[in-house]
Amino acid sequence: MQATKHSDRLRSLLLKAANPVIESALVTHSENAVTIVPVAMQEYAEWLDSSAQRTKTWLSQIAFKANPGSSTWVPGDSDGRFVLLIWNAEKTLDALMTLPLSLAEGDYRLEGGLEPEILNKFVLGWGMAAYQYQNYKVASRNAARLVIPENCDANLVLAQLRATTLIRDLINTPASDMLPSHLAQAALDFQSRHQHVDVDICVGEELLERGYRSIYTVGQASTNAPRLIDLRWGNTTDPKITLVGKGVCFDSGGLDIKPSSGMRQMKKDMGGAAHVLGLAELIISQQLPIRLRVLVPAVENAIAGNAYRPGDIITSYKGLSVEVGNTDAEGRLVLSDALTLACEEQPELLLDFATLTGAARVALGTDLPALFCNDDTVAREILDSAISEDDPLWRLPLHQPYLPQIKGEIADLVNTGSVPMGGAITAALFLEQFLNNNVSWAHIDLMAFNISSRPGHPEGGEAMSARAIYDYLARKYV
C-alpha cells in the first residue's frame, strides 16, 4: 500500500510539472528497470575490493578506468546485469549527466541507500541532461528514463526541471517566434497554470504616456511594438521581491549594427527575461511566502527610418537624461526604466538578470555569470547558495571610481563608458544610477547560452544562476 501511495503521489507531481522533457525522462515506476550503481571515484577501490569476483574479473578484462562520468555494463548474478557509474563526490549534480543520451533507451533505477540530498541532485542532473529542443526538429533518439526514487524531493526537483526547461525553451526559440508579443504571451500563460497571477502589459505609445521613454525608444523601430510586462503574485502582506529581466528579443545592434557573427545568436538577448520567468515559475509552484513582482521590458532593437541614433538623448523614467553613445548598448537603457519603476514600491530585494555585456564574458568566460550587489550580506548569502546548488556565480565590484566614465557632457549619463576597459562594471554602475529608496539590489550579467555541448548542458539556451537565486530566497523566506 505504501508503494502505491508513493507512485500515486509522484504521478500527480509529474502531471503537475508535465512537459516533454520531464515526461520522457522520468517515470514513477517500472517493472523492468535496470539498476544503476553509482560509485564515488574516491570510494572506487573500496567498492571494487568488496565486489564479487565475477565483477572484478569483468572490469579487469575490459580495462575499465574509474574516471568521473565513465560507465559500463557489468554482468550480474541472479539479478542480471547492471550499470556501473563513476562520479565525483564533489560534483554531485554532474553525476548522471552522461547517461540519459548514452544509455540504451529504456528504464533505469538507482541503487538504494543514497542520501536524499544526493538523490535530488542525481535526478535533477538526469532531467537536465535529457533535455532536447524539439520545436522544429525531431530528436534522433529518446532519452533513457529514470525511475524517481522514493527518497527524492520530487516536488522540488520537478519544479526545478520545469523552470530550467522553460528558460531553455524561451531562449532557444528563434526571434521570428519570440518577439515582444510572444514574450508577453509567455507571461500571460502563467495565468492558465497558476492561481492569483495578475499580468499587466503596457504596449507601444502607452509606454510614452506612462513615462517609459527609454523602453519605447529602443523598441520603436520594430514592427512588433515594445512593451513592458508586469506580473504579480502572492499575498500583499508578504515581503516584496521584484525580479527584472532584460527582454531584448533580437538585437541587431541598431544603427551601430553588429557584424553578422555577433548577430547570429542574438535571439538569446532576452535571456534575462527568460530567467525571471523561469524563476517565477519555480517560486510560484513552490508557494514561497513572498510578494513577487516580475518586470520585463520587451523590445526588438531593429533598424528602420525611425530607429534611435548615436548622439540622441533620452529622458528616462527617473528623469535622468541619457546620451546614446552606442545603440548596441540598449539593454541598460530598457532596464533603467524598469528598475526605477520597481523601486517605487520599495521592495525588500530587487534582482535583475541580463545578457548585458561582452566584458563580463571576457572577464569570467561564458559559463560563469557575474554578480554585482550593493548589499554585502545579500551577496554572501547568494554566493553560498550558488555553491550549494552547483549553480556558480562570481562577484564583481561596483567600483565607484569608474563612475565618471559614464557621466555625460550634455546629458546626465552616457550609455557607454569613455574607455573600453571595465565594461561590465560601468554597465552595472549605469544601472545603479536608476535605483531609489536604498533598495537592496543584485544584478546578474550572464551569457544564458552554451556555445557548445557538454553532458547536461546542450548547445543553446541555458539556465544560469536561477537555482542559486531560488535557493537563496527559499532559505531566507520560509
C-alpha positions as CSV (number, residue, x, y, z in Angstrom):
1,M,0.0,0.0,0.0
2,Q,2.8,2.4,0.8
3,A,4.5,1.9,-2.6
4,T,1.2,2.5,-4.3
5,K,0.7,5.8,-2.4
6,H,4.2,6.8,-3.3
7,S,3.6,6.1,-7.0
8,D,0.3,7.9,-7.0
9,R,1.9,11.0,-5.4
10,L,4.8,11.0,-7.9
11,R,2.3,10.5,-10.8
12,S,0.4,13.5,-9.6
13,L,3.6,15.6,-9.4
14,L,4.6,14.5,-12.9
15,L,1.2,15.6,-14.3
16,K,1.5,18.9,-12.5
17,A,5.0,19.5,-13.9
18,A,4.2,18.0,-17.3
19,N,6.4,19.0,-20.2
20,P,8.0,16.8,-22.9
21,V,11.4,16.6,-21.2
22,I,10.1,15.6,-17.8
23,E,7.5,13.2,-19.3
24,S,10.1,11.4,-21.4
25,A,13.0,11.3,-19.0
26,L,11.4,10.4,-15.6
27,V,8.8,7.8,-14.6
28,T,7.2,6.9,-11.3
29,H,7.7,3.1,-11.5
30,S,9.0,0.4,-13.8
31,E,8.9,-3.4,-13.6
32,N,11.9,-4.0,-15.8
33,A,14.2,-1.1,-14.8
34,V,17.9,-1.8,-15.0
35,T,19.9,-0.9,-11.8
36,I,22.5,1.9,-11.9
37,V,25.2,1.6,-9.3
38,P,26.8,5.0,-8.7
39,V,30.2,4.7,-7.1
40,A,32.1,7.8,-6.0
41,M,35.6,7.9,-7.6
42,Q,37.0,8.4,-4.2
43,E,35.5,5.2,-3.0
44,Y,36.0,3.0,-6.1
45,A,38.9,1.0,-4.7
46,E,37.0,0.0,-1.6
47,W,33.9,-0.8,-3.7
48,L,35.9,-3.0,-6.1
49,D,37.6,-4.8,-3.2
50,S,34.2,-5.8,-1.8
51,S,32.7,-6.8,-5.1
52,A,32.1,-10.3,-6.4
53,Q,35.0,-11.9,-8.2
54,R,32.9,-12.0,-11.4
55,T,32.7,-8.2,-11.3
56,K,36.4,-7.8,-10.6
57,T,37.3,-10.1,-13.5
58,W,34.9,-8.4,-15.9
59,L,36.2,-4.9,-15.1
60,S,39.8,-6.1,-15.4
61,Q,39.1,-7.7,-18.8
62,I,37.6,-4.6,-20.3
63,A,40.4,-2.4,-18.7
64,F,37.8,-0.2,-17.1
65,K,39.1,3.2,-16.0
66,A,37.4,4.7,-12.9
67,N,37.2,8.3,-14.1
68,P,34.3,10.7,-13.3
69,G,31.5,10.2,-15.7
70,S,32.7,6.8,-17.0
71,S,30.2,4.0,-17.0
72,T,29.9,0.4,-18.2
73,W,27.6,-2.5,-18.2
74,V,28.6,-5.2,-15.7
75,P,27.2,-8.8,-15.8
76,G,25.3,-9.6,-12.6
77,D,24.4,-12.8,-11.0
78,S,20.8,-13.8,-10.4
79,D,19.6,-10.2,-10.9
80,G,21.1,-9.8,-14.3
81,R,23.4,-7.0,-15.5
82,F,23.7,-3.5,-14.0
83,V,25.3,-0.2,-15.0
84,L,28.3,0.9,-13.1
85,L,28.8,4.7,-13.0
86,I,31.8,6.6,-11.5
87,W,31.1,10.0,-10.2
88,N,32.9,12.7,-8.4
89,A,31.5,13.2,-4.9
90,E,32.4,16.9,-5.1
91,K,30.2,17.4,-8.2
92,T,27.0,15.7,-7.4
93,L,24.9,17.4,-10.0
94,D,27.1,16.2,-12.8
95,A,27.0,12.5,-11.7
96,L,24.3,11.2,-14.0
97,M,24.5,13.7,-16.8
98,T,26.4,11.4,-19.2
99,L,23.7,8.7,-19.1
100,P,20.3,9.8,-20.4
101,L,21.5,10.1,-24.0
102,S,24.3,7.5,-23.9
103,L,22.5,4.5,-22.3
104,A,20.2,2.5,-24.5
105,E,16.6,3.6,-24.4
106,G,14.7,2.0,-21.6
107,D,14.1,2.4,-17.9
108,Y,16.7,2.6,-15.2
109,R,16.6,2.9,-11.4
110,L,19.3,3.9,-8.9
111,E,20.7,1.5,-6.3
112,G,19.2,2.2,-2.9
113,G,20.8,3.7,0.2
114,L,21.7,7.1,-1.2
115,E,21.0,10.3,0.9
116,P,18.0,12.4,-0.2
117,E,20.3,15.4,-1.0
118,I,22.3,13.3,-3.3
119,L,19.2,11.8,-4.9
120,N,17.8,15.3,-5.6
121,K,21.0,16.3,-7.5
122,F,21.1,13.0,-9.3
123,V,17.6,13.3,-10.6
124,L,17.9,16.9,-11.4
125,G,21.1,16.3,-13.4
126,W,19.4,13.4,-15.3
127,G,16.5,15.6,-16.2
128,M,18.8,18.4,-17.3
129,A,20.8,16.0,-19.5
130,A,17.7,14.5,-21.1
131,Y,16.7,17.9,-22.5
132,Q,16.4,18.2,-26.2
133,Y,14.9,21.2,-28.0
134,Q,12.4,19.7,-30.5
135,N,10.1,22.6,-31.6
136,Y,11.5,22.5,-35.1
137,K,13.3,19.1,-35.4
138,V,12.5,15.7,-34.0
139,A,15.3,14.3,-32.0
140,S,17.2,11.3,-33.3
141,R,16.5,9.3,-30.2
142,N,14.6,9.4,-26.9
143,A,16.4,9.8,-23.6
144,A,16.7,6.8,-21.3
145,R,14.2,7.1,-18.4
146,L,14.9,7.2,-14.7
147,V,12.6,5.9,-12.0
148,I,12.1,8.7,-9.5
149,P,13.5,7.3,-6.1
150,E,11.2,7.4,-3.2
151,N,13.5,9.5,-1.0
152,C,13.8,12.2,-3.7
153,D,12.1,15.5,-3.1
154,A,10.2,15.1,-6.3
155,N,8.1,18.2,-5.8
156,L,11.1,20.5,-5.8
157,V,13.2,18.6,-8.4
158,L,10.3,18.5,-10.9
159,A,9.7,22.2,-10.4
160,Q,13.4,23.0,-10.9
161,L,13.3,20.9,-14.2
162,R,10.2,22.7,-15.3
163,A,11.8,26.1,-14.7
164,T,15.0,25.1,-16.4
165,T,13.1,23.8,-19.4
166,L,11.1,27.0,-19.6
167,I,14.2,29.1,-19.6
168,R,16.0,27.0,-22.2
169,D,12.9,26.8,-24.5
170,L,12.3,30.6,-24.4
171,I,15.9,31.3,-25.3
172,N,16.2,28.6,-28.0
173,T,13.1,29.8,-29.8
174,P,14.1,31.9,-32.8
175,A,13.2,35.6,-32.8
176,S,10.6,35.0,-35.6
177,D,8.6,33.2,-32.9
178,M,9.8,35.1,-29.8
179,L,9.3,38.8,-30.4
180,P,7.9,41.1,-27.7
181,S,4.3,40.0,-28.3
182,H,5.3,36.3,-27.9
183,L,7.3,37.1,-24.7
184,A,4.2,38.8,-23.4
185,Q,2.1,35.7,-24.1
186,A,4.6,33.6,-22.2
187,A,3.9,35.8,-19.2
188,L,0.1,35.6,-19.8
189,D,0.4,31.8,-19.8
190,F,1.2,31.9,-16.1
191,Q,-2.5,32.8,-15.5
192,S,-3.6,29.4,-17.0
193,R,-1.0,27.5,-15.0
194,H,-1.3,29.2,-11.6
195,Q,-3.9,30.9,-9.5
196,H,-3.8,34.5,-8.4
197,V,-1.4,35.7,-11.0
198,D,-2.0,39.2,-12.4
199,V,-0.3,40.4,-15.6
200,D,-0.4,44.0,-17.0
201,I,1.2,44.7,-20.4
202,C,1.9,48.3,-21.5
203,V,2.3,48.4,-25.2
204,G,3.6,50.9,-27.8
205,E,2.5,54.6,-27.4
206,E,1.2,53.8,-23.9
207,L,4.8,53.5,-22.8
208,L,5.3,57.2,-23.6
209,E,2.1,58.1,-21.7
210,R,3.5,56.4,-18.6
211,G,6.9,57.9,-19.0
212,Y,8.9,54.7,-20.0
213,R,10.6,56.6,-22.8
214,S,13.8,54.5,-22.7
215,I,11.9,51.3,-23.4
216,Y,9.9,52.9,-26.2
217,T,12.9,54.5,-27.9
218,V,14.9,51.3,-28.1
219,G,12.0,49.3,-29.5
220,Q,10.3,51.9,-31.7
221,A,11.9,50.8,-35.0
222,S,10.4,47.3,-34.8
223,T,7.2,46.3,-36.4
224,N,6.5,44.4,-33.2
225,A,5.8,47.1,-30.7
226,P,7.8,47.4,-27.5
227,R,6.1,46.7,-24.3
228,L,6.6,46.4,-20.5
229,I,5.4,43.2,-18.9
230,D,4.3,43.4,-15.3
231,L,3.5,40.2,-13.5
232,R,2.4,40.0,-9.9
233,W,1.7,37.1,-7.5
234,G,1.5,36.5,-3.7
235,N,0.0,37.9,-0.6
236,T,0.2,41.6,-0.1
237,T,1.4,41.1,3.5
238,D,4.5,39.0,2.5
239,P,7.9,40.5,1.8
240,K,8.1,42.2,-1.6
241,I,10.6,40.7,-4.0
242,T,10.9,42.1,-7.5
243,L,12.7,40.5,-10.5
244,V,13.6,42.5,-13.6
245,G,14.7,40.7,-16.8
246,K,16.2,42.2,-20.0
247,G,13.8,41.2,-22.8
248,V,15.7,42.3,-26.0
249,C,14.1,39.6,-28.2
250,F,16.5,40.3,-31.0
251,D,19.5,42.7,-31.1
252,S,20.7,43.9,-34.4
253,G,22.8,46.5,-32.6
254,G,20.6,49.2,-34.1
255,L,22.3,51.8,-36.3
256,D,25.6,50.8,-34.6
257,I,24.9,47.5,-36.3
258,K,26.6,44.3,-35.2
259,P,28.7,42.2,-37.6
260,S,26.9,39.0,-38.8
261,S,29.0,36.9,-36.5
262,G,27.9,39.0,-33.5
263,M,24.3,38.9,-34.6
264,R,23.9,35.2,-35.1
265,Q,22.8,34.2,-31.7
266,M,21.1,37.4,-30.7
267,K,17.8,35.6,-30.2
268,K,19.4,34.9,-26.8
269,D,19.4,38.6,-25.8
270,M,16.1,38.0,-24.0
271,G,17.9,35.5,-21.7
272,G,17.4,37.8,-18.7
273,A,13.6,37.8,-19.3
274,A,13.6,34.0,-19.7
275,H,15.4,33.7,-16.4
276,V,13.0,35.8,-14.4
277,L,10.0,33.9,-15.9
278,G,11.6,30.6,-15.1
279,L,12.4,31.8,-11.6
280,A,8.8,33.0,-11.2
281,E,7.6,29.5,-12.3
282,L,9.7,28.0,-9.6
283,I,8.7,30.4,-6.8
284,I,5.0,30.2,-7.6
285,S,5.0,26.4,-7.9
286,Q,6.7,26.1,-4.5
287,Q,4.4,28.7,-3.0
288,L,7.2,30.7,-1.4
289,P,5.8,33.2,1.1
290,I,6.8,36.3,-0.8
291,R,5.0,39.1,-2.7
292,L,6.5,38.6,-6.2
293,R,6.7,41.1,-9.0
294,V,8.3,40.4,-12.3
295,L,9.1,43.3,-14.8
296,V,10.2,42.6,-18.3
297,P,10.9,45.4,-20.8
298,A,10.4,43.6,-24.1
299,V,11.8,45.1,-27.3
300,E,13.4,44.3,-30.6
301,N,16.4,46.5,-31.3
302,A,15.8,46.9,-35.0
303,I,16.9,49.2,-37.8
304,A,14.4,51.4,-39.7
305,G,13.9,55.1,-40.5
306,N,12.7,55.8,-37.0
307,A,15.5,53.9,-35.2
308,Y,17.2,55.9,-32.4
309,R,20.6,57.2,-33.2
310,P,24.0,57.6,-31.7
311,G,24.1,61.0,-30.0
312,D,20.4,61.1,-29.3
313,I,19.3,62.0,-25.8
314,I,16.6,60.1,-23.9
315,T,14.9,61.3,-20.8
316,S,14.4,58.2,-18.6
317,Y,11.5,57.4,-16.4
318,K,13.6,58.6,-13.4
319,G,14.1,61.9,-15.1
320,L,17.8,61.4,-15.8
321,S,18.9,62.3,-19.3
322,V,21.0,59.7,-21.2
323,E,23.1,60.4,-24.3
324,V,23.3,57.4,-26.6
325,G,26.9,56.6,-27.0
326,N,26.2,53.4,-28.9
327,T,22.8,51.9,-30.0
328,D,24.2,48.5,-29.2
329,A,24.2,49.2,-25.5
330,E,20.5,49.1,-25.5
331,G,19.9,46.6,-22.6
332,R,20.9,49.0,-19.9
333,L,18.5,51.6,-21.4
334,V,15.4,49.4,-21.2
335,L,16.4,48.1,-17.8
336,S,16.8,51.6,-16.5
337,D,13.1,52.4,-16.7
338,A,12.1,49.1,-15.2
339,L,14.5,49.4,-12.3
340,T,13.2,52.9,-11.4
341,L,9.6,51.6,-11.6
342,A,10.5,48.6,-9.4
343,C,12.0,50.9,-6.7
344,E,8.8,52.9,-6.3
345,E,7.3,50.1,-4.3
346,Q,10.4,49.8,-2.1
347,P,10.8,46.0,-2.4
348,E,12.8,44.2,0.2
349,L,15.0,42.9,-2.6
350,L,15.4,43.8,-6.3
351,L,17.2,41.4,-8.6
352,D,17.8,41.9,-12.3
353,F,19.1,39.4,-14.9
354,A,20.6,40.5,-18.2
355,T,22.7,39.3,-21.1
356,L,24.3,42.7,-20.7
357,T,28.0,42.9,-21.6
358,G,30.6,41.1,-23.6
359,A,33.0,42.4,-21.0
360,A,31.6,40.1,-18.3
361,R,32.3,37.2,-20.7
362,V,35.8,38.3,-21.3
363,A,36.4,38.5,-17.5
364,L,34.7,35.3,-16.5
365,G,34.0,33.2,-19.6
366,T,30.7,32.0,-20.9
367,D,29.7,29.6,-18.1
368,L,30.2,31.9,-15.1
369,P,27.7,34.8,-14.6
370,A,28.9,38.0,-12.9
371,L,27.1,39.1,-9.7
372,F,27.1,42.8,-8.7
373,C,25.4,43.7,-5.4
374,N,25.1,46.8,-3.3
375,D,24.5,44.7,-0.1
376,D,27.4,42.6,1.2
377,T,25.2,40.3,3.3
378,V,22.9,39.6,0.3
379,A,25.9,38.9,-1.9
380,R,27.5,36.5,0.6
381,E,24.2,34.6,1.0
382,I,23.6,34.3,-2.7
383,L,27.2,33.0,-3.3
384,D,26.7,30.5,-0.5
385,S,23.5,29.2,-2.4
386,A,25.4,29.2,-5.7
387,I,28.0,26.8,-4.1
388,S,25.3,24.6,-2.5
389,E,23.3,24.3,-5.7
390,D,26.2,23.8,-8.1
391,D,25.0,26.9,-9.9
392,P,28.0,29.2,-9.9
393,L,28.3,33.0,-9.7
394,W,31.3,35.2,-9.3
395,R,31.0,38.6,-7.6
396,L,32.5,41.7,-9.4
397,P,32.8,45.1,-7.7
398,L,30.6,48.2,-8.1
399,H,33.8,50.2,-8.3
400,Q,32.6,53.8,-7.7
401,P,35.8,55.4,-9.1
402,Y,34.7,54.3,-12.5
403,L,31.5,56.3,-12.3
404,P,32.9,59.4,-14.1
405,Q,33.4,57.2,-17.2
406,I,29.6,57.2,-17.7
407,K,28.9,60.8,-16.9
408,G,27.9,63.0,-19.8
409,E,28.9,66.4,-21.0
410,I,25.4,67.4,-22.4
411,A,23.3,64.8,-20.6
412,D,23.4,63.3,-17.1
413,L,24.7,60.0,-18.3
414,V,26.1,58.2,-21.4
415,N,25.1,54.6,-22.0
416,T,28.7,53.6,-22.8
417,G,31.9,54.1,-20.8
418,S,34.5,56.5,-22.0
419,V,37.2,53.8,-22.1
420,P,36.8,50.2,-23.4
421,M,38.1,48.6,-20.2
422,G,35.9,47.5,-17.2
423,G,32.7,47.5,-19.3
424,A,30.8,45.1,-17.1
425,I,31.4,47.4,-14.1
426,T,30.5,50.6,-15.9
427,A,27.3,48.9,-17.2
428,A,26.4,47.9,-13.6
429,L,27.2,51.4,-12.3
430,F,24.9,52.8,-15.0
431,L,22.0,50.6,-13.8
432,E,22.7,51.6,-10.2
433,Q,22.0,55.2,-11.0
434,F,18.3,54.4,-11.6
435,L,17.7,52.9,-8.1
436,N,15.8,54.8,-5.4
437,N,14.9,54.4,-1.8
438,N,18.1,52.5,-0.7
439,V,16.8,49.2,-2.1
440,S,19.0,46.1,-1.7
441,W,19.8,45.2,-5.3
442,A,21.7,42.4,-7.1
443,H,22.5,42.5,-10.8
444,I,23.4,39.3,-12.7
445,D,25.2,39.7,-16.0
446,L,25.0,36.3,-17.7
447,M,25.5,34.5,-21.1
448,A,22.3,32.4,-20.9
449,F,23.7,30.2,-23.7
450,N,26.0,27.2,-24.1
451,I,28.3,27.8,-27.0
452,S,29.0,24.1,-27.3
453,S,27.5,20.9,-25.9
454,R,28.7,19.0,-22.8
455,P,26.9,16.4,-20.7
456,G,23.8,18.0,-19.2
457,H,24.3,21.3,-21.0
458,P,23.4,21.1,-24.7
459,E,24.4,23.8,-27.0
460,G,21.8,26.6,-26.9
461,G,19.8,28.4,-24.2
462,E,20.8,27.7,-20.6
463,A,19.6,28.4,-17.1
464,M,22.4,30.1,-15.2
465,S,22.0,31.2,-11.5
466,A,18.2,30.6,-11.3
467,R,18.5,27.7,-9.0
468,A,21.0,29.6,-6.8
469,I,18.7,32.6,-6.5
470,Y,15.7,30.3,-5.7
471,D,17.7,28.5,-3.0
472,Y,18.7,31.9,-1.5
473,L,15.1,33.0,-1.5
474,A,13.9,29.7,-0.1
475,R,16.4,29.8,2.7
476,K,15.6,33.4,3.6
477,Y,11.8,33.4,3.2
478,V,10.5,30.2,4.9
